[in-house]
Amino acid sequence: VYLCFHVCFALLLASLRLESNREVNVCLITLQVLGFDWKNCGQPDAPAVLKSLTVSPDPINIPGSLTAAASGSTLVELASPLSVNVTMEKEVAGFWVKIPCLEQLGSCHYKDACEILNQLIPPGQDCPEPLHTYGLPCHCPFKAGSYSLPQSQFYLPYMDLPYWLTNGNYRVQGILGGGGKELGCLKLSLSIHSN
């Protein structure tokens, strides 16, 4: 679902921004993200589903421009508390190794994605572009219904990444939950190369 992708992406950005406010060992580097792929991993009757997602170019340069389009739907309102369980793995010598939760990045449990979105975009503030232009929400609750982000361009700035997030192949799974139920699941795979 657009929402799952939006929440997972926002959580990743939030983690990086929150981490950059702490005194941790980070470095400013340029990145290339290659082979980005995704798939739903929830139950067949999961209420939150990503229907389409296209991202270009490949590789994605950070800093640089990214073009993305997405669509999805949710059969239920997504309201606080909206938990997200993230599992991040890195390929090491042909095996997938789970990365522990370090400084709120990696395989972490986020109790309420709505709170993280509020930290990223304070309530009362307009949603950032292009969400604002297309009337897409950036705060909970997300009403039941269909959501669509037409092809839009984003600028990805330099990011402060932890020293341990190095070159390699990664898999990330995010499970969205609320009211004690799994609402949706999204798997991402990508390769990171730093310069």
C-alpha positions in Angstrom: 0.0 0.0 0.0 1.2 3.5 -0.6 0.7 4.0 3.2 3.0 1.0 4.0 5.7 2.3 1.7 5.2 5.9 3.0 5.3 4.8 6.6 8.3 2.5 6.1 10.2 5.2 4.1 9.3 7.9 6.6 10.5 5.6 9.4 13.8 5.1 7.6 14.2 8.9 7.1 13.1 9.5 10.7 15.7 7.0 12.0 18.4 8.6 10.0 17.4 12.1 11.2 16.9 11.1 14.8 20.3 9.4 14.7 22.0 12.4 13.3 20.9 14.3 16.4 22.8 11.9 18.6 26.5 11.7 19.2 27.2 8.6 17.2 29.8 7.7 14.7 28.4 8.8 11.3 30.0 10.0 8.1 28.7 12.1 5.2 29.0 10.0 2.0 27.5 9.7 -1.4 25.6 6.5 -2.1 24.2 4.5 -5.0 21.2 2.3 -4.5 20.9 -0.5 -7.1 18.4 -3.2 -7.9 15.6 -1.8 -5.8 12.7 -4.3 -5.7 9.6 -4.8 -3.6 6.7 -7.2 -2.9 3.8 -7.6 -0.5 4.3 -10.3 2.1 1.1 -10.1 4.1 -1.8 -12.6 4.2 -4.1 -12.7 1.2 -6.7 -10.9 3.2 -4.4 -8.2 4.6 -6.2 -4.9 4.6 -3.2 -2.7 3.6 -1.8 -3.6 0.2 0.7 -1.9 -2.1 -0.6 -2.2 -5.6 2.1 -0.6 -7.6 5.5 1.1 -7.0 7.9 2.3 -9.6 11.2 4.0 -8.8 13.9 5.3 -11.2 16.7 5.7 -12.1 18.7 2.5 -11.4 21.0 3.2 -9.8 19.5 5.8 -7.5 22.2 8.4 -6.6 22.2 10.0 -3.1 22.4 12.9 -3.3 20.3 13.1 -6.4 16.9 13.0 -8.0 14.5 10.2 -7.7 11.3 9.6 -9.7 8.6 7.5 -8.0 5.0 6.6 -8.4 2.9 4.4 -6.1 -0.7 3.2 -5.4 -2.3 1.1 -2.8 -5.3 0.8 -0.6 -6.4 0.1 3.0 -9.7 -1.5 4.0 -9.4 -0.2 7.5 -8.5 3.2 9.1 -4.8 3.3 10.1 -4.7 5.0 13.4 -2.4 5.5 16.4 -0.9 3.3 17.8 0.4 1.9 14.5 3.3 -0.4 15.1 5.9 -1.4 12.6 8.2 -4.4 13.0 11.3 -4.0 10.8 13.6 -6.9 10.0 16.8 -5.9 8.2 19.3 -8.4 6.8 22.6 -8.1 5.0 24.1 -10.7 2.7 27.5 -11.9 4.1 29.5 -14.7 2.4 26.3 -16.0 0.7 24.2 -16.0 4.0 21.6 -13.5 5.1 22.5 -12.1 8.5 20.0 -10.2 10.7 21.2 -6.7 11.6 20.3 -5.9 15.2 18.5 -2.7 16.2 21.2 -0.1 16.7 20.3 3.5 17.5 16.8 2.9 16.2 18.0 1.6 12.8 18.1 -2.0 11.7 15.8 -4.8 12.9 13.7 -2.6 15.2 10.2 -2.5 16.6 8.6 0.9 16.4 5.6 1.1 18.8 3.9 3.9 17.0 4.7 5.1 13.5 2.2 7.9 13.9 4.4 9.5 16.6 7.5 9.2 14.3 5.6 10.9 11.5 4.6 13.7 13.9 8.3 14.1 14.7 9.2 14.4 11.0 6.3 16.7 10.1 4.8 18.5 13.1 1.0 18.4 13.3 -0.6 21.5 11.8 2.2 21.8 9.3 1.4 21.2 5.6 2.4 17.9 4.2 5.6 18.2 2.1 5.4 18.2 -1.7 4.3 16.4 -3.7 2.0 14.9 -1.1 0.3 18.3 -0.5 -0.3 18.8 -4.2 -2.1 15.5 -4.6 -4.0 15.7 -1.3 -2.2 12.8 0.3 -2.0 12.6 4.1 1.2 12.5 6.1 -0.4 12.1 9.6 -2.5 9.5 11.3 -5.3 8.6 11.0 -5.1 7.4 7.4 -8.7 6.8 6.3 -9.8 3.6 4.6 -9.7 3.9 0.9 -7.4 4.0 -2.2 -4.3 6.2 -2.4 -2.3 7.1 -5.5 0.9 9.1 -5.9 1.4 10.0 -9.6 4.9 10.0 -11.0 6.7 12.6 -9.0 10.2 13.8 -8.6 12.0 13.9 -5.3 15.5 15.2 -4.3 17.4 13.0 -2.0 20.0 15.0 0.0 23.2 13.7 1.6 22.4 11.4 4.5 24.2 10.7 7.7 24.6 6.9 7.8 26.0 4.9 10.6 29.4 3.4 9.9 28.1 -0.2 10.0 25.7 0.4 7.1 28.2 -0.5 4.5 28.3 -1.7 0.9 26.3 -4.8 0.2 23.0 -6.4 -0.5 20.1 -5.8 1.9 16.6 -7.1 2.5 14.1 -5.2 4.6 10.7 -6.4 5.8 8.2 -4.1 7.4 5.1 -5.5 9.1 2.4 -2.9 9.9 0.2 -3.7 12.9 -2.7 -2.1 14.8 -5.2 -3.3 17.3 -3.3 -6.6 17.8 -3.6 -7.5 14.1 -1.2 -7.5 11.2 -2.5 -4.9 8.7 0.1 -5.3 6.0 3.6 -6.4 5.1 6.1 -5.1 2.6 9.5 -6.6 1.6 12.2 -4.4 0.0 15.5 -5.6 -1.5 18.4 -3.4 -2.7 22.1 -3.0 -2.9 24.1 -0.1 -1.4 27.4 1.2 -2.7 29.1 4.1 -1.1 31.7 6.4 -2.8 
